[in-house]
Amino acid sequence: MSYDDKKSFAKGKQIYLQPIKNTMIRAGVIGYGYWGPNIVRNFNGHSEIEVVKICDKSADRQKVAKGAFPNSEIVSDADEILKDSSIDAVAIVTPVFAHFPLAKKALENGKHVFIEKPFTTTSSEAKELIDLAAKKDLIIMVDHTFLFTGAVRKMKELVDNGTVGDLYYYDSMRVNLGLFQHDVNVLWDLAPHDISIMQYLVPGLKPKSLNATGSSHFGRGIEDVAYLTVQYDNNFIAHFNANWMSPVKIRQTLLAGSNKMLVWDDVEPDYKIKVYDKGIDISDKSEIYNLLIQYRSGDMSSPKVEQLEALKLETAHFVDAINKKVKPINGGEEGLAVVEILEASDLSIKNGGKEVRL
């Protein structure tokens, strides 16, 4: 519970703090397809936010929404949410091509924005939205849900407390059979998860350049298999494997440091994170030809990971950002950084994997 120190008063030796009543946030959700119901459920599950309107163009989805959330008004025109002066915040859960115009209109009408990943289709669009939000003192939160999973939060803890040591590389594989998207390639669909995770784990490192390659196998001109490598400061390197054509579903990440190496397997039901006391020790750096390299192989441990719904925690973070002015860990700037990498990856793919400076 939050308190206002100015309203506290003393009685004898005890100090009593008078609680502030947090403002109830009235929200609208645009898009009630695959992910929209989860947004509505979690927003309504929080004591300080209420979904008063849900918008979807499909009559079938409107019917489903009405059955699931009878207390919310169901509409077919997004303007009924965007121009409603009683609504404080808008969740945009639509294909990425609609993100910018909807978010811009929401901000222009004084509404905080919770927006599905990727943030926008171009970095210039993202910058315009960030500037607009700053001018109007509004919050933008990009739905990088994985940042709120117990596994990623545990990895962040192990990086921040020095357990991993100096970071060497980040290597992720996110592959499965489908779902093929019609408006973005496989990197724009799958890689935002892992790019946002990596940036959260190593926020001080800046990308210098990248190379990307990809192939489209069905004549659509949209890559369904792609590989992205990003070079960072301090010789840190990140690699992302995204694939819609894998016979198996793999969600695996390796993060290596000078002290420990982490493996995160999101498909693994029990031991999602494994910490390996394995690495390489160099005994003599005086001459490059006389390096004494020793391989270290110790124990493996699996720390406990909290089993809380990530979207529930993310919703609470969104509410705190609005009501308590907490800076989001997945705000507009973080969303822009992901879009800049994806934008550059398109350029590299079109030029046969040529290096693109960032």
Secondary structure, DSSP 8 states (H G I E B T S, - for coil): --B-GGG-EEETTEEE--B-----EEEEEE--SSSHHHHHHHHHHSTTEEEEEEE-S-HHHHHHHHHH-TTSEEES-THHHHT-TT--EEEE-S-GGGHHHHHHHHHHTT-EEEEESS--SSHHHHHHHHHHHHHHT--EEEE-GGGGSHHHHHHHHHHHTTSS-SEEEEEEEEEEE----SSS-HHHHHHHHHHHHHHHHSTT--EEEEEEEEE-SSSSSS-SEEEEEEEEGGG-EEEEEEESEEEEEEEEEEEEESS-EEEEETT-SS--EEEEEEEEEE---SSGGG--EEEEEEEEE--------HHHHHHHHHHHHHHS----TTBHHHHHHHHHHHHHHHHHHHTTT--EE-
